């Protein structure tokens, strides 16, 4: 190959071309662009003379092996051609896009993603989808391009063909680390490197056996690390899966529901409120269509769409009002659109292609622990160097000291702190899953444990959202309803005997939009909760609603409006003429009435003023009891003109939405756990008050209700000042929940918020813990939440909080154990050498301690069951570091006590046996056992080890401690192991000393802990709810 | 007795934040009593930063939507439009506490005999004052009567829409010069009226409107004219744009002077509004006025102040005092004796004789809330039991 300067073009820069037949080239636009990478590889592999192509989107470079006969220039020409085929120039596209709306992160990703439009994922080959500026074209043109008829949609055949061609409309799930990379990562750590050095030194000095042992240690460590991390990885990966979604599409002229994955370009999609937009659409028809695009643009206000608009080509994504994008949701209105891009060709697909690559971000705790681990690692490293220097000064052999201090470093450096957190959090997620809590983000577990305020929806969350008739009032009688029976006092009434009651039930069954589906006797009522409740009572009273509705065929419906707060329906009367049924606001309905129907008699009687007053009084009394009150009346008339007065009053119906069972107790549990509870409702004051009182939301304090229909108009600072002690937000709309969350967060609180509706999305996202309801919750709510309660049961939430607190505690316990024992190892070595007592432990012993005492007891501690008082304590301060200075002091103290015990035993042995294996064996055994005992002490920050109070045992810990102790005894008994580890047999007296040296420190440490909370205070409520 | 002096009283409109709070507090009382006359309620109100705070402690069989009450009052006071503060948009923070023990639980004065009424006892050590004088037909001091009449007229003009742009917040202060103990001339009048931009651009229009449509008719009603020396100031410190809760805060019970006699006589420091009639610090003032007014109406004195002092746990006042400022036609000792004989000052008797707990039910548009603006005493627009002069004959003996 002729020697000449590498040719570079504007887009391709040769990086390394010195070796003939091998070139490394920098390609513009390849950086972080998987799709281009695959295209390049695919295209170039087909070129004659090219033997191997490997691109790397992380560096933006491509490595090519080729027959050196072919010139480099030809190669560059080929690549240029591939780049040209892309059509749009990536760099210019990015700059064209005035990215005004998207939030920071999204914007960045979009810029990376912008370049190329047809990736193929998951190994399935899929044809590239064409890219046009759809928003700059009329809808008709889009239809032509897609070859679709807007009235017919695609044929089944065509849809299938396109599905085969373009692949299923599915976003590639984020790829986790492969098992191999997890396994390999176990070796790429500092301790392993040090061990390798140590092994090398051993080999060099002829200690092949030592080297073998070291390699064994490395292997065992790695396998265990792999197993736990792979498990955690699986759990974390499983979080990203989302629920199956469907879309309404036109196929062969018929509107039908298909799975979201089956959408293909050209499909005509029908949009209704609450629908998830399953693919990128060019809108064809809109009727007041509003779409929440926050998932895509970060804009929390819904965007109003207009199909007719044709926009400039450079219109930013957030302003393309004639498009609807995959991943967004319809918040109102209706519309129709044609699919123009699916799967990874969609806007969100391009973002996700990049997001998917990124690991879930580290949680604050993981970051904190990572930082701390590094600091402590450096510190331990310094101490180990100190041990080395001190040893040399004390006249220990250079080589010996080198091996010792490396081993010490390996044993003492707390390398796995972030991994502890990850593993424990993942274990916690699994535990919660068994409680029907689906956690969607790793850090949600952490936040769960810190929740300070819990905001709950009233309707459907605290209550059943099942309106039930409880009270019936007639002009001449008051009846109660209980379990479907109508009661007069204690007496159950038969509807046949009471014409007034019968008429009331008939009117509410007729003046109703509730549909009866399913079989007679087991109807499924489809309608609003209020109307369902009324029809339900009619059915319970053996009114045959379908037959009734057949006899009185409905001719017309007048819905309630602001000025006419009642609903009217016109029915054909079987005996000629018409019947007007009416139900609605009592005062207004009464104004229309001139007569009333007595409960006891069949004929209407005239209403006088006194009676009117009494009826209004009934209404007020019922409203005061927090009931939803509706008046029921009717009129018979002839002809076409609907009467405006002269109605006959039948009675008042009082309805309530009953609380779910156990809610008051639940609120008590939260209060006990120091969590403030807030109810959010659209109800009026008295209803809100009645329910707030029933729930005990304010404890024994006055109940504070914030009544506002326009929270968004309030000054944010002012709202933040007010919300601190509000128990109930009344008359607020769901969209105001965002203001409530933000106001609470302004006061520095960690906020959890429930939601299930379309409008709840922004609030759930803003909350520290967004809690979505599993059953009946909308996709929006689920997709932005942190936690999903699959059984819709708030009781589950307290289990989740309890679990969150436990997990946080367990991470602390594990770290506490790991650090304090590591400290003790360093201190023993440092102490021995500084005091001129020689090396208390040899390298092999240190490695054994690292292997035996760190791993299993540490893992077992992360599985600790919840402590009894965990739900009687206030939530932790979210600002507090996971390891506080006083924790470190405490660890220092505990490790010093353990060191004291070990060195005391070591001194005794030195006195008795002199320096040598005997003494170090004693120190080795004492330290190992003391550490194992210490793990039991680490179960609680309070004094508990010697208390007789029952506490759920940690079987794994007992097993780990027992097993390790047994192994320790076994190596003492086996001559082979003794030789390997360098220990001597011990006599009975020595074993006594070991026992004393190991148990003594635990007793001292345990006694120096604070006494536990008084027993009566804890372990009461949460035991019941567990 | 002082003879030649100048005295000033003031009153504020319905839309003044302090008065809004008083009206809301009393509207809450009305709502409870209208449906459960035996309710016991304490309602307090504050208005700041566009947020309404309503706190209520109650023992009642009915539930009241405090926020709804508050909005209704605000709407009626004129905060219903697009001005800065709006009855429907404003946030209402309510704090509700049920009183655990209903001390008067089953005590219904209508079902009780004379003796049993002793079971109604005072909860506080309280001084209550009542006053009457011959300065006006309603037997009230002239400065406060004039002030009330001015703000009431201003409110009516605004409600009628006679001056577009006029806002609900306003105030009137009236100084009367006395000679020989009798009102002699109007020394000065100052009025504040809030308004919007429209009037802000032409302040002259507001001033001439108030002079011609408010001052002139009211003064002629009272048969007193302003003279050349009378100082009249209207919005003396420039335009008051918006006004109301956006401009300044309000609190229940801060306008005790104008609630009673415009500081012309003594008044108790305790608020009158926001208390149900079992609170002696409220109804004691009514009863004292009843007694004083009848004394003057009977012609037994030209001016009379009655002071009742109650002690905790006692039904009857521990002290009844009377001062006629040397205007009595009979000996004060004798007068006091007659007063004590004619009026039963026990709490239970006050409730019964004035029918205080049933008044809200009899007045669907509200009873106590009407008192919370333009004064609790000397009202001629309302039929107040304590303004009756039906005991005058008895006093004459």
Interface residues (C-beta under 8 A of the other chain):
Chain A: X617 X620 X621 X624 X625 X626 X684 X685 X686 X689 X690 X693 X701 X702 X703 X704 X705 X706 X707 X708 X709 X710 X711 X713 X714 X715 X718 X719 X722 X726 X730 X731
Chain B: X35 X49 X50 X51 X55 X57 X62 X63 X64 X65 X66 X67 X68 X88 X89 X90 X91 X92 X93 X94 X95 X96 X97 X98
